[in-house]
Amino acid sequence: MSDQFIDKEHRFAKIVSEQTFEDGRELSVLNFGPTHPSTHGVFQNILLMDGERILDADTTIGYIHRAFEKIAENRTFYQITPLTDRLNYCSSPINNMCWWMTVEKALGVEVPKRAQYMRVIVMELARITDHLICNGILGVDLGAYSPFLYVMKYRELAYEIYEEICGARMTTNMGRIGGFERDWSEAAWRKLDEFLEGFPKAWNELETAYLRNRIFMDRTIGVGAISAEKAMNYGFTGPNLRATGIDYDIRIAQPYSSYDDFDFNIPVGSGGDTYDRFCVRCGEVKESIKIIRQARENLPQGSYHADVPDYYLPPKEKVYTSMEELINHFKIVMGEIPVPVAEVYHSVEAANGELGMYLITDGSRTPFRLHFRRPCFVYYQAFPELIKGGMFSDAVATLSSINVIAGELDA
């Protein structure tokens, strides 16, 4: 048991021992977590309870802290990509693309238009799968299991598309400096078209099952609310900020990967509560479908990668048959190619909000410093304030709706 846990327990225990009520009621301390990663992640909330009502809360993080940033300082550019997969593992391709764009900014690499559009497709597909999990699990946490199972088959289809693109499903390690490792196969495009045809109908049915459901509305409206001002003060971004009524989206504010070529809206809420967060994500899924369709229909001709032989890995068939290509592959992976001295920050609109990477290079084979700006780390700081005064069951719904992913929280 950590000293941090003991201190918190003692703080609440002292309150419990000193508090008396004329009607005989007693306060209690409830340990909410740590839970398994397959639920909402390994983190702990120690709650001071008056019956089922939460009077105070303390959060404990760090249960799966893996020292990503320190590991990255001892890895070359290509060896860091698998680390990014394990931030928000519900939408790994977005993490991968953010990393490549950060490196490209440091190296001054210009990515072809076709590769940018392909990146937009996979990032929006990843946003959809992330929101599918978040909104689907919110229903499960409130007792509605069937709609979640109904749309899960489309997450499987999305994973099949990833598999066609890069050979992996969940931790994708997708892409290269300058674009993609290969052009997409006909099977990838066919499965993407199948997804675009079938998924919108299934998503509309999930919305219908929840949005005007009296039980769902009673359990979410006014629950876990935060004002726009407080959200800004905490540093909220993404759906959790837009649910308060602020239409900030990095794809619009600081366009990257040709997002300014696409026509889409930014869904916003008004009350900043669990219901608004659900509605904003529902709207974002529809906008992501719109963006993917535009990218699919207007896909530019040209190369799927930039012409940067010093940093772009050679094709596998050449690596297996040519000594020169094998040596080049080894030099790139092991960081033998000189890296310019640079200090850059690049951020993308990830599924949960602003995912940023601050990179400093000193000319060696590894980063001098790499910092991940993870949106979930910000949200979790506000969790005690969101749940104080509410019922314990509301805390479960609130945690589900802010979509804290432990891998991203504890990087």
C-alpha positions in Angstrom: 0.0 0.0 0.0 1.5 3.3 -1.0 2.2 6.2 1.4 -0.1 8.3 -0.9 -3.0 5.9 -0.2 -2.3 5.8 3.5 -2.3 9.6 3.8 -5.5 9.9 1.9 -7.2 7.2 3.9 -6.1 8.8 7.1 -7.3 12.2 6.0 -10.8 10.8 5.3 -10.6 8.5 8.4 -10.1 11.5 10.6 -13.1 13.2 9.1 -15.2 10.1 9.6 -14.2 9.7 13.2 -14.9 13.4 14.0 -18.2 13.8 12.1 -21.4 13.0 14.1 -25.0 13.2 13.1 -28.0 13.5 15.4 -30.0 10.9 13.4 -27.2 8.3 13.8 -25.9 8.4 10.3 -22.2 7.7 9.7 -19.7 8.7 7.0 -17.6 6.0 5.3 -14.6 5.7 3.0 -15.0 3.8 -0.2 -12.1 2.6 -2.4 -13.4 3.0 -6.0 -10.7 1.1 -7.9 -8.1 0.3 -9.0 -9.9 -1.6 -11.7 -8.7 -3.7 -14.6 -7.6 -2.0 -17.8 -10.4 -3.6 -19.8 -12.9 -1.6 -17.8 -11.9 2.1 -17.5 -8.3 1.6 -16.6 -6.0 1.1 -13.6 -6.6 4.1 -11.4 -7.9 4.6 -7.9 -10.5 7.0 -6.4 -10.9 7.1 -2.6 -14.3 8.5 -1.8 -15.7 10.0 1.4 -19.3 8.9 1.4 -22.5 10.0 3.2 -24.6 6.9 2.3 -24.5 6.9 -1.5 -23.6 10.6 -1.8 -20.0 11.6 -2.5 -18.7 14.3 -0.1 -15.1 14.4 -1.2 -12.7 12.4 -3.5 -9.0 11.9 -3.9 -7.5 10.4 -7.1 -4.5 8.2 -7.4 -2.7 7.7 -10.7 0.4 5.9 -11.8 -0.6 2.3 -11.5 0.5 1.5 -15.1 3.1 4.3 -15.5 5.6 2.8 -18.0 8.1 5.7 -18.3 7.3 6.2 -22.0 9.1 9.5 -22.2 12.3 8.3 -20.6 12.2 5.1 -22.8 11.7 7.3 -25.9 14.9 9.3 -25.0 16.8 6.0 -25.6 15.1 5.0 -28.8 15.4 6.1 -32.4 12.5 7.7 -34.3 11.2 4.4 -35.8 11.6 2.6 -32.4 9.3 5.1 -30.7 6.2 4.5 -32.8 5.2 1.3 -30.9 5.2 3.4 -27.7 2.7 5.8 -29.2 0.4 2.8 -29.9 0.0 2.3 -26.2 -1.1 5.8 -25.2 -4.8 5.8 -26.2 -5.0 2.3 -27.5 -8.6 2.8 -28.6 -7.4 5.0 -31.5 -3.7 4.1 -32.0 -3.4 5.3 -35.6 -4.0 8.9 -34.5 -1.1 8.6 -32.1 1.1 7.1 -34.8 0.2 10.0 -37.3 0.9 12.6 -34.6 4.3 11.2 -34.0 5.2 11.1 -37.7 4.0 14.6 -38.2 6.1 15.8 -35.3 9.2 14.1 -36.7 8.5 15.5 -40.2 8.2 19.0 -38.7 11.7 18.6 -37.1 13.2 17.2 -40.4 11.4 19.6 -42.7 9.7 16.8 -44.7 6.8 17.8 -47.0 4.3 15.0 -47.3 2.5 14.4 -50.6 -1.2 15.3 -50.8 -2.3 11.7 -51.4 -0.5 10.5 -48.2 -2.1 13.4 -46.3 -5.6 12.3 -47.4 -4.8 8.7 -46.5 -3.8 9.8 -43.1 -7.0 11.8 -42.6 -9.0 8.6 -43.5 -7.2 6.5 -40.9 -7.4 9.2 -38.2 -11.1 9.7 -38.7 -11.7 6.0 -38.7 -9.8 5.8 -35.4 -11.9 8.7 -34.0 -15.0 6.7 -34.9 -13.8 3.5 -33.2 -12.8 5.5 -30.1 -16.2 7.2 -29.8 -17.9 3.9 -30.5 -16.2 2.4 -27.5 -16.8 5.5 -25.3 -20.5 6.0 -26.0 -21.2 2.2 -26.2 -19.6 1.6 -22.8 -21.4 4.5 -21.3 -24.6 2.6 -22.1 -23.2 -0.6 -20.7 -22.3 1.2 -17.5 -25.9 2.3 -17.2 -27.2 -1.2 -17.9 -27.9 -1.1 -21.6 -25.7 -3.8 -23.2 -27.4 -4.6 -26.6 -26.7 -1.4 -28.6 -23.0 -1.6 -27.7 -22.8 -5.2 -29.0 -24.7 -4.2 -32.1 -22.1 -1.6 -33.2 -19.0 -3.6 -32.1 -19.0 -5.5 -35.4 -18.1 -2.3 -37.1 -15.1 -1.8 -34.9 -14.0 -5.2 -36.0 -14.5 -4.1 -39.6 -12.4 -1.0 -38.9 -9.7 -3.2 -37.4 -9.8 -5.3 -40.6 -9.1 -2.1 -42.5 -6.1 -1.4 -40.3 -4.9 -4.9 -40.8 -5.1 -4.5 -44.6 -3.1 -1.2 -44.3 -0.3 -2.2 -41.9 -0.8 -5.8 -40.8 -1.9 -5.0 -37.3 -5.3 -4.4 -35.7 -5.1 -2.6 -32.3 -1.5 -1.5 -31.7 -1.0 -0.6 -35.3 2.6 0.9 -35.6 1.2 2.4 -38.8 3.0 4.6 -41.3 6.4 5.9 -42.0 8.3 9.2 -42.0 6.8 10.9 -45.0 3.7 8.7 -45.5 2.8 5.0 -45.5 4.9 1.9 -46.0 2.8 0.8 -49.0 -0.1 1.9 -51.1 -3.4 0.5 -49.8 -4.7 -2.7 -51.3 -8.0 -3.1 -53.2 -9.2 -5.1 -50.1 -8.6 -2.1 -47.9 -10.6 0.2 -50.1 -13.4 -2.3 -50.5 -13.7 -2.8 -46.7 -13.6 1.0 -46.2 -16.5 1.3 -48.7 -18.4 -1.5 -46.8 -17.8 0.4 -43.6 -19.1 3.7 -45.0 -22.2 1.9 -46.3 -23.2 -0.1 -43.2 -22.0 1.8 -40.2 -24.1 5.0 -40.4 -27.3 3.0 -40.1 -26.1 1.1 -37.1 -24.8 4.3 -35.4 -28.2 5.9 -36.0 -29.9 3.0 -34.2 -27.5 3.3 -31.3 -28.4 7.0 -31.0 -32.1 6.2 -31.2 -31.7 3.6 -28.4 -30.2 6.2 -26.1 -30.8 9.9 -26.9 -34.5 10.0 -26.1 -34.5 7.1 -23.7 -36.1 8.4 -20.5 -33.9 6.3 -18.2 -30.7 7.3 -20.1 -31.6 11.0 -20.0 -32.4 10.8 -16.2 -29.0 9.1 -15.6 -27.0 11.6 -17.7 -28.5 15.1 -17.8 -27.0 17.3 -15.2 -24.6 14.6 -14.1 -20.9 15.3 -14.0 -21.4 18.8 -15.3 -18.5 21.4 -15.7 -18.8 25.0 -16.8 -16.9 26.3 -19.9 -14.8 28.5 -17.7 -13.7 25.7 -15.4 -13.1 23.4 -18.3 -10.8 26.0 -19.9 -9.0 26.6 -16.5 -8.3 22.9 -16.2 -7.0 22.7 -19.8 -9.9 20.7 -21.3 -9.8 20.1 -25.1 -11.7 17.8 -27.5 -15.3 16.5 -26.9 -15.2 17.2 -23.2 -14.5 20.9 -23.8 -16.9 21.2 -26.8 -19.6 19.7 -24.6 -19.5 23.0 -22.6 -20.2 25.1 -25.7 -16.7 26.0 -26.8 -16.1 25.1 -30.4 -12.3 24.7 -30.2 -11.0 22.0 -32.6 -7.3 21.8 -33.7 -8.4 20.6 -37.2 -9.9 24.0 -37.7 -7.8 26.2 -35.4 -4.4 24.9 -36.7 -5.1 22.7 -39.7 -2.7 19.8 -40.5 -2.7 17.0 -43.0 -4.9 19.1 -45.4 -7.8 19.2 -43.0 -8.6 22.7 -44.4 -9.6 20.9 -47.7 -12.6 19.3 -46.0 -16.1 20.5 -45.2 -17.3 19.5 -41.7 -19.0 21.0 -38.7 -17.8 21.1 -35.0 -20.6 19.6 -32.8 -20.9 21.5 -29.5 -23.1 21.1 -26.4 -24.1 23.6 -23.8 -24.3 22.2 -20.3 -21.0 20.3 -20.1 -22.6 17.2 -18.5 -22.6 13.5 -19.3 -25.5 13.8 -21.7 -23.8 16.6 -23.7 -20.5 14.7 -23.9 -22.4 11.7 -25.3 -24.2 13.9 -27.8 -21.0 15.7 -29.0 -19.4 12.4 -29.7 -22.4 11.2 -31.6 -22.2 14.3 -33.7 -18.5 13.9 -34.3 -18.9 10.3 -35.5 -21.2 11.6 -38.3 -18.8 14.4 -39.2 -16.0 11.8 -39.3 -18.0 9.8 -41.8 -18.5 12.9 -43.9 -14.7 13.7 -43.9 -13.8 10.1 -44.8 -16.2 10.2 -47.7 -14.8 13.4 -49.0 -11.2 12.1 -48.8 -12.3 8.8 -50.5 -14.0 10.6 -53.3 -11.3 13.3 -53.9 -8.2 11.2 -53.2 -5.4 12.9 -55.1 -3.1 11.1 -57.5 0.6 10.8 -56.7 2.9 9.0 -54.3 1.8 7.6 -50.9 5.1 8.7 -49.4 7.6 11.6 -49.5 10.9 11.3 -51.4 13.2 11.2 -48.3 15.5 8.2 -48.7 17.6 9.2 -45.7 14.5 8.6 -43.4 12.0 6.5 -45.3 12.5 2.8 -44.9 13.2 0.9 -48.2 10.7 -1.7 -49.4 11.0 -5.1 -47.7 11.5 -7.0 -51.0 14.6 -4.9 -51.7 15.9 -5.2 -48.1 15.7 -9.0 -48.5 17.5 -9.1 -51.8 19.9 -6.1 -51.9 22.8 -5.5 -49.5 22.8 -1.8 -50.1 19.1 -1.6 -49.1 19.6 -3.8 -46.1 22.4 -1.5 -44.9 20.2 1.6 -45.5 17.4 0.0 -43.5 19.7 -0.8 -40.6 21.1 2.7 -40.5 17.6 4.3 -40.5 16.2 2.0 -37.8 19.3 2.2 -35.6 19.6 6.0 -35.9 22.8 6.1 -37.9 21.5 8.9 -40.2 22.3 12.4 -38.8 19.3 14.2 -37.3 19.1 18.0 -37.4 19.1 19.9 -34.2 15.5 21.0 -33.7 12.8 21.9 -31.1 9.3 21.4 -32.2 5.8 20.9 -30.9 3.0 19.4 -32.9 -0.5 18.6 -31.9 -3.5 16.9 -33.5 -7.2 16.6 -32.6 -7.1 13.1 -31.2 -10.3 11.3 -30.2 -10.1 12.6 -26.6 -8.7 16.0 -27.4 -5.4 17.7 -28.0 -2.6 15.1 -28.3 0.7 17.0 -28.5 4.3 15.9 -28.8 7.1 18.2 -27.8 10.4 17.0 -29.3 13.9 18.3 -28.8 16.7 16.8 -30.9 20.4 17.4 -30.3 21.9 15.8 -33.4 22.3 12.4 -31.8 20.5 9.2 -32.7 17.7 9.6 -30.1 15.6 12.5 -28.9 17.1 14.7 -26.3 13.6 15.2 -24.8 10.2 14.0 -25.8 7.1 15.0 -23.9 3.6 13.7 -24.6 0.7 16.1 -24.0 -2.1 13.6 -23.1 -5.6 14.9 -22.8 -6.7 12.2 -20.4 -4.1 13.4 -17.9 -5.9 16.8 -17.8 -9.4 15.4 -17.5 -8.6 13.1 -14.6 -7.4 16.1 -12.5 -11.0 17.4 -12.7 -12.7 14.2 -11.9 -13.1 14.8 -8.1 -14.7 18.1 -8.8 -17.1 16.5 -11.3 -18.4 13.9 -8.9 -18.5 15.8 -5.6 -22.1 16.1 -4.3 -23.4 13.4 -6.7 -24.4 9.8 -6.1 -21.9 7.0 -6.4 -23.7 5.6 -9.5 -23.3 9.0 -11.1 -19.5 8.8 -10.6 -19.4 5.7 -12.8 -21.4 7.4 -15.6 -19.2 10.5 -15.3 -15.9 8.6 -15.5 -17.3 6.7 -18.5 -18.3 9.9 -20.3 -15.0 11.8 -20.0 -13.3 8.6 -21.4 -10.2 8.5 -19.3 -7.9 5.9 -20.9 -5.3 4.7 -18.4 -2.6 4.1 -21.0 -2.8 7.8 -22.0 -3.2 9.0 -18.4 -0.1 7.2 -17.1 2.4 7.6 -20.0 
